[in-house]
Amino acid sequence: MSTVVSQTNIQKPRGNRTLRKFARNRAAVLGAVLVGFFVLVAIFAPLIAFDDPFKTSFTAVRKPPTWEHWLGTDELGRDLFSRMVYGARASLLAGCVSVFIAMVIGVPFGVLAGYFGGWTDSCISRIIDAMLAIPFLILAIALAAFLGASLTNAMIAIGLSAAPIFARLTRGQVISVRMEEYVDGARVIGLRHFRIIMRYILPNSIAPIIVQATLTIAAAIIAEASLSFLGLGQQPPNPSWGSMLNSAKNFISQAPWMSIWPGAAIFLVVLGFNLLGDGLRDAIDPREH
């Protein structure tokens, strides 16, 4: 039990060192700023967008950027700036909800496989290996096509496709943590499996899972944009960066700004999440302290 207490006591100073190390990583801070910027844009979209994203104007079709329309207009005369702002909501929501679904499905299976081992581990691991043998985006497209074209179904498809990643990562972390002395001590004093998992196994396995979640959000945003580009995600007239690219592909030569802005937004938000995830991984890695 003293081992458990000492394990808890050392977490606070290490947490402070982790935060300081993250703050010294300029790339990680840049990633956090980019992510924070797009999150604020999505939250305050009604205050930022000065025009109705659904309002059409056939006198302003495919107009280049002006003072009236900062980013230009699309093929129906809709203001691209307003659609970009509201599109951030769909893209970020798809990324976060998809990863949440993946964690809700993948983490419990990973815990079961890593903690109990034996035939439980064998069965779950074979299913994970089979799903990981299919490329992530191909599996997401197949599931989205089966479920039907909508943003909700796209998020479910992406979440199901990403679940094996979290299951395998969690399994490896749990196998490592369950060998620790404080877990053996918890078993000796008679704690039940569920309490051991919730009090000792998961808290000491969660850091790499959080890092993976941050990196997977970036992949989920790209997947949502790909599905929307293929007509399997957000449906018109609701804006998302992927559906905006789908509309812009027919007017690249006449109105290049229609594809530049959503493409740049996807690039920046994915870059932000990748930099943030890499920074968290470096800060949390105990070998670097």
C-alpha positions as CSV (number, residue, x, y, z in Angstrom):
1,M,0.0,0.0,0.0
2,S,2.9,2.3,0.7
3,T,4.0,1.7,-2.9
4,V,0.6,3.0,-4.0
5,V,0.9,6.1,-1.9
6,S,4.4,6.9,-3.2
7,Q,3.1,6.3,-6.8
8,T,0.4,9.0,-6.2
9,N,2.8,11.4,-4.5
10,I,5.3,11.6,-7.4
11,Q,2.6,12.5,-9.9
12,K,2.3,16.2,-8.9
13,P,5.9,17.3,-9.5
14,R,6.1,15.2,-12.6
15,G,3.0,16.9,-13.9
16,N,4.6,20.3,-13.3
17,R,7.7,19.2,-15.2
18,T,5.5,18.0,-18.1
19,L,3.7,21.3,-18.3
20,R,6.9,23.3,-18.3
21,K,8.4,21.1,-20.9
22,F,5.4,21.4,-23.1
23,A,5.5,25.2,-22.8
24,R,9.2,25.2,-23.9
25,N,8.3,23.3,-27.1
26,R,7.5,26.1,-29.6
27,A,6.0,23.7,-32.1
28,A,3.7,22.3,-29.5
29,V,2.6,25.8,-28.4
30,L,2.0,26.7,-32.0
31,G,-0.2,23.6,-32.4
32,A,-2.1,24.5,-29.3
33,V,-2.7,28.1,-30.6
34,L,-3.9,26.8,-34.0
35,V,-6.3,24.3,-32.4
36,G,-7.5,26.9,-29.9
37,F,-8.1,29.4,-32.7
38,F,-10.3,27.1,-34.7
39,V,-12.1,25.9,-31.6
40,L,-13.0,29.5,-30.8
41,V,-14.1,30.2,-34.4
42,A,-16.4,27.2,-34.2
43,I,-17.9,28.1,-30.9
44,F,-18.5,31.8,-31.7
45,A,-19.4,31.2,-35.4
46,P,-22.7,33.2,-35.1
47,L,-20.8,36.2,-33.8
48,I,-17.9,36.0,-36.3
49,A,-19.9,35.3,-39.5
50,F,-21.4,38.6,-40.8
51,D,-23.5,37.0,-43.4
52,D,-26.0,34.1,-43.7
53,P,-24.0,31.0,-44.9
54,F,-27.1,29.8,-46.7
55,K,-28.1,33.0,-48.4
56,T,-27.7,32.8,-52.2
57,S,-27.3,35.7,-54.6
58,F,-27.2,35.1,-58.4
59,T,-25.8,38.6,-58.9
60,A,-22.7,37.6,-56.9
61,V,-21.9,34.1,-58.3
62,R,-18.2,33.1,-58.0
63,K,-17.0,36.7,-57.1
64,P,-13.3,37.0,-56.1
65,P,-12.5,38.3,-52.6
66,T,-13.7,41.9,-52.0
67,W,-14.4,44.1,-49.0
68,E,-18.0,42.9,-49.1
69,H,-17.0,39.2,-49.4
70,W,-13.6,38.7,-47.7
71,L,-13.0,35.3,-49.2
72,G,-15.2,35.6,-52.3
73,T,-18.4,33.7,-53.1
74,D,-19.2,30.2,-54.4
75,E,-21.2,29.0,-57.3
76,L,-24.5,30.1,-55.8
77,G,-23.3,33.5,-54.6
78,R,-23.0,32.4,-51.0
79,D,-20.4,34.2,-48.8
80,L,-17.4,31.9,-48.4
81,F,-16.1,33.5,-45.2
82,S,-19.4,32.7,-43.4
83,R,-19.5,29.2,-44.8
84,M,-15.9,28.7,-43.7
85,V,-16.7,29.8,-40.2
86,Y,-19.7,27.5,-39.9
87,G,-17.8,24.8,-41.7
88,A,-15.3,24.7,-38.8
89,R,-18.1,23.5,-36.6
90,A,-18.8,20.4,-38.8
91,S,-15.2,19.5,-39.3
92,L,-14.1,19.9,-35.6
93,L,-17.3,18.2,-34.4
94,A,-16.6,15.3,-36.8
95,G,-13.1,15.0,-35.5
96,C,-13.9,15.1,-31.8
97,V,-17.0,13.0,-31.9
98,S,-15.4,10.3,-34.1
99,V,-12.5,10.0,-31.7
100,F,-14.8,9.9,-28.7
101,I,-16.7,7.0,-30.3
102,A,-13.4,5.3,-31.1
103,M,-12.3,5.6,-27.4
104,V,-15.6,4.5,-26.0
105,I,-15.4,1.3,-28.1
106,G,-11.7,0.7,-28.3
107,V,-10.5,1.5,-24.7
108,P,-12.7,-1.0,-22.9
109,F,-11.8,-3.8,-25.2
110,G,-8.1,-3.0,-24.9
111,V,-8.5,-3.0,-21.1
112,L,-10.2,-6.4,-21.1
113,A,-7.6,-7.9,-23.4
114,G,-4.6,-6.5,-21.5
115,Y,-5.8,-7.1,-18.0
116,F,-7.3,-10.6,-18.2
117,G,-5.1,-12.0,-21.0
118,G,-5.6,-15.7,-22.0
119,W,-8.4,-16.5,-24.4
120,T,-10.0,-13.0,-23.9
121,D,-6.8,-11.4,-25.2
122,S,-6.6,-13.9,-28.0
123,C,-10.1,-13.3,-29.3
124,I,-10.0,-9.5,-29.0
125,S,-6.5,-9.3,-30.5
126,R,-7.5,-11.3,-33.6
127,I,-10.5,-9.0,-34.2
128,I,-8.3,-6.0,-33.8
129,D,-5.7,-7.4,-36.2
130,A,-8.4,-8.2,-38.8
131,M,-9.7,-4.6,-38.7
132,L,-6.3,-3.0,-38.7
133,A,-5.5,-5.1,-41.9
134,I,-7.9,-2.8,-43.7
135,P,-6.7,0.7,-44.4
136,F,-8.4,3.3,-42.2
137,L,-9.9,5.5,-44.8
138,I,-11.0,2.5,-47.0
139,L,-12.9,1.0,-44.0
140,A,-14.4,4.4,-43.2
141,I,-15.6,4.9,-46.7
142,A,-17.1,1.4,-46.8
143,L,-18.9,1.9,-43.5
144,A,-20.2,5.4,-44.5
145,A,-21.5,4.1,-47.7
146,F,-23.3,1.2,-45.9
147,L,-24.8,3.5,-43.2
148,G,-25.8,6.3,-45.6
149,A,-24.7,9.8,-46.5
150,S,-24.9,12.1,-43.5
151,L,-22.5,13.8,-41.1
152,T,-23.7,11.6,-38.2
153,N,-23.1,8.4,-40.1
154,A,-19.7,9.7,-41.3
155,M,-18.7,10.3,-37.6
156,I,-19.9,6.8,-36.7
157,A,-18.0,5.2,-39.6
158,I,-14.8,7.1,-38.7
159,G,-15.2,6.2,-35.0
160,L,-15.6,2.5,-35.8
161,S,-12.7,2.6,-38.1
162,A,-10.4,4.2,-35.5
163,A,-11.5,2.0,-32.6
164,P,-8.9,-0.8,-33.2
165,I,-6.1,1.8,-32.9
166,F,-7.2,2.7,-29.3
167,A,-7.9,-1.0,-28.5
168,R,-4.3,-2.0,-29.4
169,L,-2.7,0.9,-27.7
170,T,-4.7,0.4,-24.5
171,R,-4.0,-3.3,-24.4
172,G,-0.2,-2.6,-24.5
173,Q,-0.4,0.0,-21.8
174,V,-2.5,-2.2,-19.5
175,I,-0.2,-5.2,-19.9
176,S,2.7,-2.9,-18.8
177,V,0.9,-1.4,-15.9
178,R,-0.7,-4.6,-14.5
179,M,2.9,-5.9,-13.7
180,E,3.6,-3.0,-11.3
181,E,3.9,-3.6,-7.6
182,Y,1.1,-1.3,-6.6
183,V,-1.3,-3.4,-8.7
184,D,-0.1,-6.6,-7.0
185,G,-0.7,-4.9,-3.7
186,A,-4.2,-4.0,-4.6
187,R,-4.9,-7.6,-5.5
188,V,-3.4,-8.8,-2.2
189,I,-5.7,-6.6,-0.1
190,G,-8.7,-8.0,-2.0
191,L,-9.8,-5.3,-4.3
192,R,-12.1,-6.4,-7.1
193,H,-11.0,-6.3,-10.7
194,F,-13.3,-3.4,-11.6
195,R,-11.9,-1.2,-8.8
196,I,-8.3,-2.1,-9.7
197,I,-8.9,-1.2,-13.3
198,M,-10.7,2.1,-12.5
199,R,-8.4,3.2,-9.7
200,Y,-4.9,2.0,-10.8
201,I,-4.9,0.6,-14.3
202,L,-6.7,3.3,-16.3
203,P,-5.2,6.4,-14.5
204,N,-1.7,5.1,-15.2
205,S,-2.5,4.2,-18.8
206,I,-4.4,7.3,-19.9
207,A,-1.6,9.6,-20.9
208,P,-0.6,7.8,-24.1
209,I,-4.3,7.4,-24.9
210,I,-4.8,11.1,-24.7
211,V,-1.8,11.7,-27.0
212,Q,-3.2,9.2,-29.5
213,A,-6.6,10.9,-29.3
214,T,-5.1,14.2,-30.2
215,L,-3.3,12.7,-33.2
216,T,-6.4,10.7,-34.3
217,I,-8.6,13.9,-34.3
218,A,-6.3,15.2,-37.1
219,A,-6.8,11.9,-39.1
220,A,-10.6,12.0,-38.4
221,I,-10.8,15.6,-39.8
222,I,-9.1,14.5,-43.0
223,A,-11.4,11.4,-43.2
224,E,-14.5,13.6,-42.7
225,A,-13.3,16.0,-45.4
226,S,-12.6,13.0,-47.7
227,L,-16.1,11.5,-47.0
228,S,-17.8,14.9,-47.6
229,F,-15.7,15.3,-50.8
230,L,-17.1,12.0,-52.0
231,G,-20.7,13.0,-51.0
232,L,-20.8,10.7,-48.0
233,G,-20.5,13.3,-45.2
234,Q,-22.1,16.6,-44.6
235,Q,-24.9,17.2,-47.1
236,P,-25.6,20.4,-48.9
237,P,-26.5,23.1,-48.2
238,N,-24.9,22.6,-44.8
239,P,-21.3,23.8,-44.9
240,S,-18.2,21.7,-44.1
241,W,-14.7,22.1,-45.5
242,G,-14.9,18.8,-47.3
243,S,-18.2,19.5,-49.0
244,M,-17.0,23.0,-50.0
245,L,-14.0,21.3,-51.7
246,N,-16.4,19.0,-53.4
247,S,-18.3,22.0,-54.8
248,A,-15.1,23.8,-55.7
249,K,-13.6,21.0,-57.8
250,N,-15.7,22.0,-60.8
251,F,-14.5,25.6,-60.8
252,I,-10.8,25.4,-60.0
253,S,-9.8,27.3,-63.1
254,Q,-12.6,29.9,-63.0
255,A,-12.7,30.4,-59.2
256,P,-9.6,29.0,-57.4
257,W,-10.5,30.8,-54.2
258,M,-13.3,28.4,-53.7
259,S,-10.9,25.5,-53.1
260,I,-7.9,27.5,-51.6
261,W,-9.7,28.5,-48.4
262,P,-11.2,25.2,-47.2
263,G,-8.0,23.4,-48.3
264,A,-5.9,25.8,-46.2
265,A,-8.2,25.5,-43.2
266,I,-8.0,21.7,-43.3
267,F,-4.2,21.9,-43.6
268,L,-3.8,24.3,-40.7
269,V,-6.2,22.5,-38.3
270,V,-4.6,19.1,-39.0
271,L,-1.1,20.7,-38.6
272,G,-2.2,22.1,-35.3
273,F,-3.5,18.8,-33.9
274,N,-0.4,17.0,-35.1
275,L,2.0,19.5,-33.5
276,L,-0.1,19.4,-30.3
277,G,0.0,15.6,-30.2
278,D,3.7,15.4,-30.9
279,G,4.3,18.0,-28.2
280,L,2.2,16.1,-25.7
281,R,4.0,12.9,-26.5
282,D,7.4,14.4,-26.0
283,A,6.3,16.1,-22.7
284,I,4.7,13.0,-21.3
285,D,7.5,10.6,-22.3
286,P,9.3,9.8,-18.9
287,R,12.5,9.0,-20.8
288,E,12.8,12.7,-21.7
289,H,12.5,14.0,-18.1
